[in-house]
Amino acid sequence: MASILDTGVSTAILSSYNPKKQEVLAEGAEALSVFFEDCHNAFHQDYSRPRKRAKLEPAENLEPSHPSSGPGITIARLDINLRPSLNTTNHNRLSTVVEDDIEVGLVDAWDVATSQPALSLVGHAGYKKSPSLKVQTTKPISPTTANLLSRIVSLEKRSRRNVRPGVCRSACLLHRSAGPSGPVYTLECSITWFDGESAFGPLAKQEDWATLTQFFPEPKSVQAKSWTPQEFYASVHSPPNDARVPELMQCKVLETDLYPFQKRAVAWMLGRETPSDQSQKRLFYTQVNDANGQPCFVSHLEGVVCSPAHFSAFEEPQGGILAEEMGLGKTCELIALICLNKRDSAETDTGDAETQPLIKSRATLIVTPPTILQQWKDELARHAPDLSVLHYKGVSDHQSFKKGAQSIVADLAQCDVVLTTYSVLAKEVHFAVDPPERSLRQRERKRTRPRSPLVQMHWWRVCLDEAQMVESGVSAAAQVASLLPREHAWAVSGTPLKKDVQDLFGLLVFLRYQPYCNSSAIWNRLIHRYGSLFKTLFGRITLRHTKDQVRHELRLPPQRRVVLTLPFTQVEEQNYKTLFETMCEECGCRSDGSPLTDSWDPKSPALLQKMRTWLCQLRQTCLHPQVGGRNRRALGRGQGPLRTVAEVLEVMIDQNETSVRTESRLAINTQLLKGHIIGNAKDDEHRAEKALEIYKSALEASEKIVAECRADVARAATRGIDHEKHLEDSDDDKSAEEIAEGRHRVALYFALQLKHACAFFIGTSYFQMKSNTNITEPDSERFRELETQESLFYDTAKLTRKEILNQESSKAERLMQKIEQEKDVILERSGLATMESPGGVENVKIIHKAHDLARIMNAQAKLINEWKQKATDLLLKPLVDKDEENVETTGDEYEDSTKSQDTLNAYLDALRAVAADRSTCITGQSAPLVDQEVKSLIQMAKLGNGHAPELILELLAERNRLKQKPDDV
C-alpha cells in the first residue's frame, strides 16, 4: 500500500521533548525549520562524540542476531506533504535551503482533546535531547490512511520499548527540499517486513500477523476445518493410467516384471528425485507488488513476505511418501528405484558436517522393523541379486568398530543397500550428535565420544519402511532419522496415519519439509484452516494406489478362500455379550444401534474414538477373552500367561460375585441413609420407631453378606491347602491363592463395617425411644425393655468393632509393648571436669563457653525427658473397647481420643525442634528446615489452626527460651 497525503499545517508547535517542562520553542511554519535543524544537529553531536572502548567478544558474536540488519520489503508507505497554511508566516532561519532528510519517530497521530488528526513527531530514539513537533492537519483523511497512521504509531511505540522488535518495523523520514517560496517538508512513513521472516517464528509478535493481514488481506476461502483420515487418502496423488513412463523403465531392471501401475509409481518417484524446475516448487505463495511497485511474494499460511531472490532460493526436499495399499508391492517399487537412480561415484565432501567431511556414498539406507528385516533381505536377493547388501547392527555390535569407525564407514560406503532397524537407530541417538560444550571445565576432554557411522556419510537415499513408527517425530529413532545426511528421503507406509492427520507431522520432520517440520504453529494452521492447501501439499509429495484402482491391471492366479467358523463356547459367549452391553452403555446406544437419547451424535470425535477402542477390544475378545491390554487388565492377569477357559470362567464368577456384593453393600448404605433421614425428622414423634424397622432390615441383609464372606474366606483357605498338594510348586500358584484369600478378607472387612453400623444405629434408635418421655415413661417396664435392647445391640456393635480392628489392635499392642520397654531410657546430664590449671586467657574463655553450652544442653535434656514422658503416657493409654475393670464407657471416647492425638502431635513437633537444637549444639550444623517448620507451626497456632494451638504455642515458647544462640556454638 502506498499513498500520498497532502495536508496543510494549521498549527505547528515546537516544544521541549520533556513533557513536564512544556517549554514552547517555536510556533507556526518556523517550527518545522527549527525542528529539522535541531534534530539534524543532535544527530551529528550524538554520533560524532568519541565513545568509550568496550570489551569485544570473539568475532563470531559480532554478527547481527536479528533480521532487521538485513534488507526489507516495504509493504506500506505514506508520504505526507507538510505545507504551511496561508495565514502563517514563514520565518526561515536558513538563508539557503539544503536538501536533506532526518529520521524521526511518529509517536502519535491523533489529538485526544479534539479527536482530530494531529501528528506528534520526535527525534529518533538514538538522538539525545531532541525536541518534539506537533502538527495539526487542516484536511480530512480517509479511514484507510487513518488505519495506516495508527499502525505506524503502534510499531514505533513497540520499537522504543525494550522488547524484541518483531519481524516488521516502521520508519519515518522528514525530507527537506527547496521550494519556490522556501523549504518544503515531506514526511515519508513506511512499514518494512524483514525478508523471508515468518509472523509465527521465534522473533515474531502477535501484532506482526495483524500488520500482514491489514495490507495483504487473507483470502476469504480460508475456513476453519479439521481433516479426517478419509479426506487425506482422497487427496493423495495417484498417477493416471495413461501417464507417460520413461524409456529406461521399458527395459528390465529387476528379475521380476513390474505391473503397469508399479512402473507409473516408479516413474513418479524418479520425478520426485530429479526435479526439473525448482522455481515452481515453492507452494502456497502469491506474487504481489510491494509499496514501491517491486514484485514480492506473500504466504498467508506461513505468514511470510519475501523477495524474488529469497523465493527462488528455496529447494524442495527430494523424495516423498510412498503410501501404496498393502500388497501392491511397495518393496518392489523401492528396489526398482534403487536400481534405476544411482549416484555416479563416491567421493569426499563436507556436506552438512561442521567438524569433519562426509563420505558421499551411493548406498541407500533402509530402516525397517526387526520383524520384516529378513523379508527385505529375501526380496533384495530375489529381485535384485546384483545389489550389494549389508546389515548394519549398530556401533556396539559391530566387530570392526574396535578398529575404528572409519572402517565401518568405508564398508558402508561401498554397498548399494544398507539395512538396519529402528531399535538400532534409537540406540545411536547419543552418537549422532556431538556432546555439549562444558564452558566451566578447566581441562580439555580426555576422551572423545565416538560418532555413529550413519551420520558420517552422505547417503544417496534414506528410506523408512513402516514409517508410521516415527509419527511423533520426537522419539529417539525419529531424531536420528531426521539427522541423517542424505540426498533423497522416502517414507514408506501402507498406513501413514491411524488416528488423525497429526500423525503426518513426524513424516514431514523426517523429510525436512520446511517450514512445517520446524513450526508447530504453521503446521496447525495448515491442518485446521487451509484445507485446500493441505490437499495440494500431500497430493504433491504422497503417492497411493488402492487395489480397487488397479484391479484391472493385476494378473493374479485364481485364489481360494476357505472360511472356517468357530463358535464361541458358553463362557466366551457370555463374556462377549457382557462386553458388548457395556460398549452400548458407554456409547449411548441400544444393542440394535438405535440411540438412547435424541441428542446422540454419531459423528462426535469423542464418540468415534470410543467406538474405535471398543471395536478393537471386541475383535481381540473373539480370539481369546484375555487378548489385548484392556482384556488382560479386566481379567487380572497382567503380564502372565493366558488363562484357560475354565480359569476365565472362575474369574468371571468372582467378578460377578464381587459386583453383586458391591451392589448389595450400596443398597444397605442406601437403607441406612433412608433411616437417618427418617430418624432426624423432628416433626415426627415416632421417628425412632420407624427408623428402627429400616435399620433392622439392613442388619439382616448385612448379616447374610457377612456369612457369605466368612464362607468364602474359609473356602479360599481350604482351596489353597488342597491345591498345594496337586499343583506344581510355583510362586504364581501360591500368589494367586493368596490374592484370592486376601480379596475375600477385604470383602469380609467391608461387610463387618456395614454390620457394625446397622447394630450401632439400632442401639441408638432404642436409646432415642427410651429417652423420649412422650412415648416412654421412665422406670417403666417398656423403659427397662428398651434399655436392655439398647445394651444388647451396643454390645453387638462393640464385638463387631473388635473383630474389625483385631489386626490393628494386635499391631498397636506390640508397639505399645516396645514403648513400655524403652520408656525408661532418658538423656543423662553432661558436664565438664574441673581443671586445676586451665591455662591462658584464651583457654579460660573456651572453658567458660563450654560450660555455658553444657548448661544449655542439660536444660534441653531435661525438657526432652519431660516431654518424652508425657508423650509416652499418651501412647500407653489403654485402647478403647478393651474389657478392663474400673473403665467406664461414657460415649465421649472418640472425642477424648481426638484430643489425645492432637496433644501427642504437639509434643512430637516440639520434641523434633528441641532435638534439632541439641544436634546443632553437638555438631555445629544448623537446621534451617526445622526452624522454618517451627515458624509455620507458630503462625498456624496463632490463627487457631493445627494440633492443640494453645499447647503448641506454650511448648515452642519454652523451646525458644532454651534455644542456643549462634555465639554459643
Protein Blocks (a to p, Z undefined) as FASTA:
>chain_A
ZZddddddfbdcdddfblklopafbgcjllmmmmmmmmmmmmmmmmmpccdddddddfkl
mpcfbfklmccddfbdcdddddddfkbccddfbfbdcddddddddfbfbdfklopacddd
dddfkbghiacdddddfbdcdfklmmmmmmmmmmmmmmmpccdebjbdcdddddddddfk
bccddddddddddehiafkbmkbcfklmmmmmmmmccdfkbccddddfklmmmmpccddf
klccdfklmpcfbfbdcdfklmmmmmmmmmmmmcfblmlmpghiacdddfkopacdddfk
lopacdfklmmmpccdeddddfbdehilpmmmmmmmmmmmccfbdcddfklafkbccddd
fbdcddddfklmmmmmmmmmmmmmmbccdddebjklpmklmnopklmmmmmmmpmbdcdd
fklmmmmmmmmpccdddfkbmbdcfbdcdddfklmcccfbdcdehkllmmnopamklmmm
mmpgcfbdcdddfblbfkbmmlmmmmmmmnopafklmomklmmmmmmmmmmlmmmmmmmm
pccddfklmmmmpccdddddddddddddfklmmmmmmmmmmmmmmnopafkopafbfklc
fkbmklmmmmmmmmmmmmmmmmomkgcjklmmmnonojaccddfklmmmmmmmmmmmmmm
mmmmmmmmmmmmmmmmmmmmmkbmklmmmmmmmmmmmmmmmmmmmmmmmmmmmmmmmmmm
mmmmmmccdfklmmmmmmmmmmmmmmmmmmmmmmmmmmmmmmmmmmmmmmmmklocghia
klmmmmmmmmmmmmmmmmmmmmmmmmmmmmmmmmmmmmmmmmmpccddddddddfbgbif
klmmmmmmmmmmmmmmmmmmmmmmmmmmmmmmmmmpccehiacehiacehlmmmmmmmmm
mmmmmmmmmmmmmmmmmmmmmnopacfklmmmmmmmmmmmmnopajhkllmmmmmmmmmm
mpccfklZZ
